[in-house]
Amino acid sequence: MMETIVLKQLKQVSVSSIVPFGRVTLSDLLARAPGMGTAEQHLEEATRWLVRAHDATADCGVSYGYSLRGGWKASYPETSGYIAETFFQLAEHLGDTGLTLRAKQICYWLLEVQNSDGSFSNPALVGRQGIVFDTGQDLFGLLEAHQRTGNELFLRAACRAGNWLVAVADSRGRWTRQTYCGIPHVYNSRTAWALLKLNAVVAESDYERVARANLDFALENQLPSGLFQQCAFKTDAAPFTHTIAYAIRGLLESSTLLNDSQYLGAAKRAADAVAGYLEPCGFLPGQIAPTGAAQRGYACLTGNCQMAIIWGKLAVMGVEHEEQRQLAVRAIRYVMTRQDLTTSDQNIRGGIKGSHPIWGRYSPFCYPNWATKFFIDALLLLRGSIDE
């Protein structure tokens, strides 16, 4: 099965990509792990890769990522928004004003690509039609830019985005249209979190009303096991750990902003459910169905990073501190051992693959920018614990 997948993908590889395609695929086939350095070494190389992703396009957005089948891709508005937030945080941690400048450039670019109705789109999918999730993720960058710079342009753009999110909600306040594949998604709890962050700056009752409606939708779709229904990109598909983590993080962060224990409880139950699948080496199955069935043939490395953040934040909050901290460290160390710090190929060095092995179902044969973004976020949160 794996050989069939690799051979099929090889047919799509450009001439210039044949060598890296073969090298990375063979390495994963032979189960070669690059090894692990210190947290700061991994952070440094990941930061350099993300900078290269920002430089890879003609505009000021961040490239979707590097593909072994065709090189660097076009800028991706959705993830550029929350990558700007990470660049701001990195600049503070590293004392690097150049990263602050990059964050600002991304956010000014977001102002250029924002639709007239306030939404953000993924041109590769539906042209200029606004998408709820994409709009929510760009809210994070715009709000961070306003907080860091005081520039009202960013706040006005954020309000336009927030107003659009309210306008497209259905009569119950839920996002059932203008969504990926035209279906409601539990992982839009992360969009609800973004709307609540806006509400904390510009108090507007509709912002909280719509955010709560979608958080409640997540609660209604949480099973006794702690896992969620309607958490995948497509109906009846087993969700990636990536989207499961989106849902949990949205509930967790919203619980803090609203001081609402029911959302915290839901996030904790879900995080505990996922923890049951984490192996001693830190491997987490790439997909976990609401029934509990897991796809153990690969890891969604993005999901590993996101779950490390969630467990780390629960530890900081004092929720079963040591147990949650250990879960977080195991999950992120697994990703660290899959990050190549030594290759001379600058397109790959420091980046995080979508899947391990690289032919796994999540973003196969690609280094998506958000995998490295969440890896960096996790390292910044956990750096005091990783090297112990």
C-alpha positions in Angstrom: 0.0 0.0 0.0 2.8 2.4 1.0 4.8 1.6 -2.2 1.7 2.4 -4.3 1.2 5.7 -2.6 4.9 6.7 -3.1 5.0 5.6 -6.7 1.8 7.5 -7.5 3.2 10.7 -5.9 6.5 10.3 -7.6 4.8 10.7 -11.0 3.8 14.3 -9.9 7.3 15.3 -8.8 9.1 18.0 -10.7 12.6 17.3 -11.9 14.1 19.7 -9.4 12.3 18.0 -6.6 13.3 14.4 -7.3 16.4 14.4 -5.1 14.7 15.8 -1.9 11.6 13.6 -2.6 13.7 10.5 -2.7 16.0 11.4 0.2 13.1 12.2 2.7 10.9 9.3 1.5 13.8 6.8 1.8 14.7 8.2 5.2 11.2 7.7 6.5 11.0 4.3 4.8 14.1 3.1 6.7 12.8 4.7 9.9 15.8 7.0 10.3 15.3 9.6 12.9 17.4 12.8 12.6 18.0 12.9 16.3 17.3 15.6 18.8 19.2 18.7 20.0 18.3 21.3 22.7 15.0 23.1 22.7 16.8 26.3 21.6 18.5 24.6 18.7 15.2 23.3 17.5 13.6 26.7 18.0 16.3 28.4 16.1 16.1 26.1 13.0 12.3 26.2 13.0 12.3 30.0 13.1 14.8 30.1 10.2 12.5 27.8 8.2 9.4 30.0 8.9 11.4 33.0 7.8 12.2 31.3 4.6 8.5 30.4 4.1 7.8 34.1 4.5 10.5 35.0 1.9 9.3 32.3 -0.5 6.5 34.3 -2.2 6.4 37.6 -4.1 3.9 39.2 -1.7 4.2 39.6 2.1 2.1 36.6 3.0 3.6 33.3 4.2 3.9 30.4 1.8 1.5 27.5 2.4 4.6 25.5 2.7 7.2 23.5 0.9 6.1 20.5 -1.2 8.4 17.6 -2.2 6.3 17.4 -5.4 6.7 21.0 -6.6 8.5 23.4 -4.3 7.3 26.4 -2.4 3.6 27.2 -2.7 1.7 30.5 -2.8 0.9 32.6 0.3 -1.9 31.2 2.5 -4.0 34.0 4.1 -5.6 31.8 6.8 -2.4 30.6 8.4 -0.4 33.8 7.7 -2.8 35.5 10.2 -1.8 33.3 13.1 1.8 33.1 12.0 2.0 36.8 12.4 1.1 36.3 16.1 3.9 33.8 16.4 6.4 36.1 14.8 5.5 38.8 17.3 6.1 36.4 20.2 9.4 35.1 18.7 10.6 38.7 18.3 10.0 39.3 22.0 11.6 36.0 23.0 14.7 36.4 20.8 15.0 40.2 20.9 14.8 40.3 17.1 13.3 43.4 15.7 13.4 41.9 12.2 10.8 39.4 13.2 8.6 42.2 14.5 8.9 43.8 11.0 7.9 40.5 9.4 4.8 40.3 11.6 3.8 43.8 10.6 4.4 43.1 6.9 2.1 40.0 7.1 -0.7 42.0 8.8 -0.5 44.9 6.4 -0.8 42.2 3.6 -3.9 40.9 5.4 -5.4 44.3 5.1 -4.8 44.1 1.3 -6.4 40.7 0.8 -9.3 41.2 3.2 -12.6 41.0 1.3 -14.9 44.1 1.2 -17.4 42.4 3.5 -14.7 41.8 6.1 -14.1 38.1 5.5 -11.0 36.3 4.4 -10.9 33.6 1.6 -8.8 30.8 0.4 -8.5 31.6 -3.3 -7.4 28.0 -4.1 -10.8 26.7 -2.9 -13.6 29.1 -3.5 -12.2 32.2 -5.0 -13.2 35.3 -3.0 -15.9 33.7 -1.0 -15.3 34.3 2.7 -14.7 31.3 5.0 -15.6 31.3 8.6 -12.5 29.5 9.9 -10.0 31.4 7.8 -11.5 34.7 8.9 -11.3 33.7 12.5 -7.6 32.8 12.2 -6.7 36.1 10.6 -8.4 37.8 13.6 -5.6 36.5 15.8 -3.0 38.3 13.7 -4.9 41.6 13.3 -5.6 41.8 17.1 -2.0 41.1 17.9 -0.9 43.7 15.5 -3.2 46.3 17.0 -2.0 45.4 20.5 1.6 45.6 19.6 1.5 48.7 17.4 -1.6 50.7 18.5 -2.5 51.1 14.8 -6.3 51.5 14.5 -6.3 50.1 11.0 -5.8 46.7 12.4 -8.6 47.0 14.9 -11.0 48.3 12.3 -10.1 45.4 10.1 -10.6 43.0 13.0 -14.0 44.5 13.7 -15.1 44.1 10.1 -14.0 40.5 10.3 -15.9 40.0 13.5 -19.0 41.7 12.2 -18.9 39.3 9.1 -18.7 36.3 11.4 -21.8 37.5 13.2 -23.6 38.3 10.0 -23.1 34.8 8.5 -24.2 32.9 11.6 -27.5 31.2 11.3 -30.6 32.0 13.4 -29.2 30.1 16.3 -25.8 31.9 16.1 -24.0 28.9 14.6 -21.7 28.7 11.7 -23.5 26.4 9.3 -22.6 28.1 6.1 -19.6 29.8 4.6 -17.6 26.9 6.0 -15.3 24.3 4.5 -17.3 21.8 2.5 -20.5 23.7 3.5 -20.9 21.8 6.8 -20.7 22.9 10.4 -17.4 22.0 12.2 -16.8 21.6 15.9 -13.3 22.9 15.4 -14.8 26.3 14.8 -14.6 26.6 18.6 -11.2 28.1 17.7 -13.0 30.8 15.6 -15.2 31.4 18.6 -12.1 32.0 20.7 -10.9 34.6 18.2 -14.3 36.3 18.3 -14.1 36.4 22.1 -10.6 37.9 21.9 -12.1 40.7 19.8 -14.9 41.1 22.3 -12.4 41.7 25.0 -11.1 44.7 23.1 -14.4 46.0 21.6 -17.3 44.8 23.8 -20.2 43.8 21.5 -22.9 41.5 22.8 -23.3 39.7 19.4 -19.7 38.7 19.5 -20.1 36.8 22.7 -23.6 35.5 21.7 -22.3 33.9 18.5 -19.1 32.6 20.1 -21.1 30.9 22.8 -23.5 29.4 20.3 -20.6 27.7 18.6 -18.9 26.6 21.8 -22.2 25.1 22.8 -22.4 23.3 19.5 -19.1 21.7 20.4 -20.4 20.6 23.7 -23.5 19.0 22.1 -21.2 17.0 19.8 -18.9 15.8 22.5 -19.4 12.1 23.3 -19.1 10.5 26.7 -15.7 9.3 25.7 -14.6 13.0 25.4 -14.2 12.8 21.6 -16.2 14.9 19.2 -18.6 14.3 16.3 -18.5 16.7 13.3 -14.8 17.5 14.0 -13.4 16.5 10.6 -13.0 18.4 7.4 -15.6 16.2 5.7 -18.8 14.4 6.9 -18.2 10.9 8.2 -14.4 11.2 8.0 -12.2 10.4 11.0 -10.8 13.7 12.2 -7.1 14.4 12.2 -5.6 15.1 15.6 -5.0 18.6 14.0 -8.7 19.4 14.0 -9.4 17.7 17.3 -6.7 19.9 18.8 -8.3 23.0 17.2 -11.6 22.1 18.9 -10.0 21.5 22.3 -7.9 24.7 22.2 -10.9 26.8 21.3 -12.8 25.5 24.2 -9.9 25.8 26.6 -9.0 29.4 25.7 -12.6 30.4 25.6 -13.2 29.0 29.1 -10.6 31.4 30.4 -12.0 34.5 28.6 -15.5 33.7 29.7 -14.6 32.2 33.1 -16.9 29.3 32.2 -16.1 26.0 33.8 -18.2 23.9 31.4 -16.0 24.8 28.5 -12.9 24.0 30.6 -14.4 20.7 31.6 -15.1 19.8 28.0 -11.6 20.7 27.0 -10.1 18.6 29.8 -12.3 15.6 28.9 -11.2 15.8 25.3 -7.5 16.2 26.2 -7.7 13.2 28.5 -9.3 11.2 25.7 -6.5 12.0 23.3 -3.9 11.3 26.0 -5.1 7.7 26.0 -3.7 7.3 22.5 -0.3 8.9 23.2 2.4 6.2 23.2 5.4 6.2 25.5 7.7 7.5 22.6 5.3 10.4 22.0 3.7 9.0 18.9 0.0 10.0 18.4 -2.1 8.4 15.8 -2.8 10.7 12.9 -6.6 10.3 13.0 -9.0 9.3 15.8 -12.6 8.6 14.9 -15.5 9.6 17.3 -16.0 5.8 17.8 -12.4 5.6 19.2 -10.9 3.8 16.2 -7.4 5.2 15.5 -5.3 5.4 12.3 -1.9 4.3 13.7 -0.1 4.1 10.4 1.2 7.7 10.7 1.4 10.7 13.0 -0.1 14.1 12.1 2.9 16.1 13.5 0.8 19.3 13.6 -1.6 17.5 15.9 1.3 16.4 18.1 2.5 20.0 18.4 -1.0 21.3 19.2 -1.8 18.7 21.8 1.6 19.5 23.4 0.4 23.1 23.7 -2.9 22.0 25.2 -1.4 19.7 27.8 1.2 22.3 28.6 -1.4 25.0 29.1 -3.5 22.7 31.4 -0.3 22.1 33.4 0.3 25.9 33.7 -3.3 26.2 34.8 -2.6 23.8 37.6 -4.8 21.0 36.2 -3.0 17.8 37.2 0.2 19.7 36.6 2.9 17.0 36.5 0.8 14.5 34.5 -0.1 17.1 31.9 3.5 18.5 31.7 4.8 15.0 31.0 2.2 14.4 28.2 3.2 17.7 26.6 6.9 16.9 26.7 6.5 13.4 25.3 4.4 14.8 22.4 6.8 17.6 21.4 9.9 15.5 21.8 8.5 13.1 19.3 8.3 15.9 16.8 11.7 17.2 17.7 13.2 13.8 16.7 11.5 14.2 13.3 12.8 17.7 12.6 16.0 17.7 10.4 18.5 20.1 11.9 21.5 19.1 9.7 20.5 18.8 6.1 22.0 21.2 3.6 18.6 21.5 1.9 17.3 24.8 3.2 13.8 24.1 1.9 13.5 21.3 4.5 16.0 22.1 7.3 14.1 23.1 10.4 10.7 22.5 8.9 8.0 20.1 10.2 6.4 17.6 7.9 2.6 17.3 7.7 2.9 13.6 8.5 5.4 11.1 9.7 6.1 9.1 7.7 5.8 11.8 5.0 3.3 9.8 2.9 0.8 9.8 5.7 -2.7 11.1 5.0 -2.3 14.6 6.5 -0.7 17.0 4.1 1.4 14.3 2.5 4.8 15.0 1.0 4.6 18.5 2.3 6.0 20.8 5.1 3.0 23.0 5.8 3.7 26.4 7.4 1.3 25.8 10.3 3.1 22.6 11.4 6.2 24.7 12.1 4.2 27.5 13.6 2.6 25.2 16.2 6.0 23.5 16.8 7.4 26.9 17.7 4.5 27.8 19.9 4.9 24.6 21.8 8.7 25.1 22.2 8.1 28.6 23.5 5.6 27.3 26.0 7.5 24.2 27.1 11.2 25.2 26.8 11.8 25.1 30.5 10.7 21.4 30.6 12.0 19.9 27.4 15.7 19.7 28.2 15.3 18.3 31.8 
